[in-house]
């Protein structure tokens, strides 16, 4: 059975093999948080301890300073219905994307797929979701140099304190702002239009 420490070491190795580096940006609960050196700057972390609770989460900010409204929730649901993997949701005033790999099943293909899905959502949907929410896209060419949230990886901004992993987890099914058929996305039994949980 896989344990969190083993999975974390393996994830770090896989990131280094694919990207030449994985920047360890800190720790959370004694575990490393890595930022992948791509424009969307996805964060990768291992959560849980063993068994099915052990997961590798890949997250990134899609848009900042959004206002939650029925139009934004509808736009999030539209994106979620078309995603075969991952989910988009709101935490505070940020739109986030997340994909998960079961810890005991992580391999190069599954981890790289999760990273690719997260980056694609940021790139393909960030501007539209920011516009609907009245905010700004995480990836933009017009980020001012002096913006303290600007990042050297091409304009992506690290998630704010509101979008910490703890906040994302706390906004899980009960507090999350995306809904599918009146049921919070992520709720056991909630299925998107493509038939995925």
N, C-alpha and C positions, 0 to 999 in steps of 0.2 A: 504494500500500500504506500502510495506517495505521501510524503510529508511536506509541509510548507517550505522548510529550509532547502530541501532537495529541489523542489520545483523552482524556487527563487534562483538558485544557482544555475539551473538548467535554462531558465528564461534569460538570465544575464548572458549566458554563453550563446544562446540563439541570437540575441540582439547584436552581440559583438560580431558574430559570424556574418550576419546579413548587412549590418550598417558600419562595421568597423569600430563602432563604439556604442555604448549606451550610457548616457549621462545619468549618474545616480544623483538625483536632486534632493534627496533627503530620505528620511525614514518615517514610517507610520506604524505604530504598534510594534516597533522593533524590526520591521521589514523594510526593505529598500523600495523606493519609488524611482522608476527610470523614466527619463524623457527620451523619446526616439528622435534622432536628429533629422527630422523632416519638416517641411513648412507648417504643417498642421500641429506639430509638437505634441503628438499623443503621449499620454502618461501610461505606463505599464506597471501594475502592482499585483502581488499575490495576496489573496484574502482567504480567510477560512483556515482550518487546520488540517483536516484529513477527509477522506471519502468524498462524497458529492458536494460537501460544503467548501472544499478546496477549489478555488477558481483563480484564473488569471484574468484581470480586468484591464481593458484598454479603453481609455477615455480621452476626450478632447473637448475643448470649448468650441462651439459653433458660432455663437453670437453673444455679444455683451450688451448690457444696459437696455434689455428688452422690457416691455410692459406686457404682462400676461393679459390676454384678452381672448374672447371667443374666436376671433380670426386667427390668432397665433396658435391656439389649441387645435383648431381645425387644420392649420398648415402642418403642425407637428404630426397629427394623426394621418394626414395624407402621406407624409414622408414615411412614417412607420408602416403604413399599409403596403408600401412598395419595397420596404427593406426585407430581404430574406433573412438577414442577420442583423444583430444590433438593435438599438433603439435610440430615439432622440427624446429629450425631456427637458423640463425647466427646473432649475435650482436657483431660487432667489430671482435675480434679474439676468441670468445666463441660460442660454440654450446649450445643452451638453449632448454628446453622443457617447455611447458605450457599447462595447461588444465583449462577450465573455467566452472563455474557453475553460472547459472542465479541467481542473489541475491534473488529474490522472491521465488525461488524454492529450495534453499539450505536446505538440511536435512542431517542427519547423513550418509545415504547411498551415496548421491551424492558427498558430500565433501570427504568422505573416498575413493570413487572410483577415484576421481580426484587425490588425494594424491597417491593412489596405481598405477595409470597409470604413473604419473610423475616418481615415484621411479622405476618402472619397466623399463621405457625407459632409465633412467640413468644407471641402472644395466645391462640391456640386450644389449644396443647399444653404451654405452660410449666408450669402448675400440676400437670397430671397427671404429666409427666415428672419434675418436682421431687419429687412425692410418691413415685413409684416408686423414685427414686434416693436418697430420704432427705435431699434438699437443700431449696433454696428457689427459687421461681420468680423469674426476672429482673424480671418485672412483678408487683408486689404492692402492695396498699394499706397493708400494715402495716410498711413500711420505716421504721425509726426515723430521725428527723431527724439524729442525730449519726453515723449509719452513714457512714463515710468513703467507701464505694463508692456511696452514694446519689447520684442525679443529679437535677438540676432539671427534667429532661424527663419527670417523672411517675412516678418510682420505678424506672426502669430503671437497671441498674448497668453500668458499662463492664466489658468482659471483663478478667480478671486478667492478670497478666504471663504466666501459663501459656498463655493463649489468644491470644498474639500471632500475627500472620499467619505468622511463621516457625514457630511451634509447630504451627499448624494445617497448614501445608504439610508439616512434618516428620511429622505424624500422618496424612498422606495414606494411600494404599492399604495400605502395609505396617504402619503403626502405628495405624491408625484402628480404633476399637472397634465400628463397625457392620458387620454382615455380612449378606449376602444369599445364601442358598443355600450357605453355607460359604465364599463368596468375598468378600473385603473389598470393600465398596461403593466405587465409584470405580475399581476394577480394570478394565482394558479387557476388555470382554465380560461384565461383571457387569450383570445386568438386574434391575430391580425388578419386582414383580408387574404393574405397569401397562405393562411393556414398554419402559421408558425406561432408558438407560444411567445 
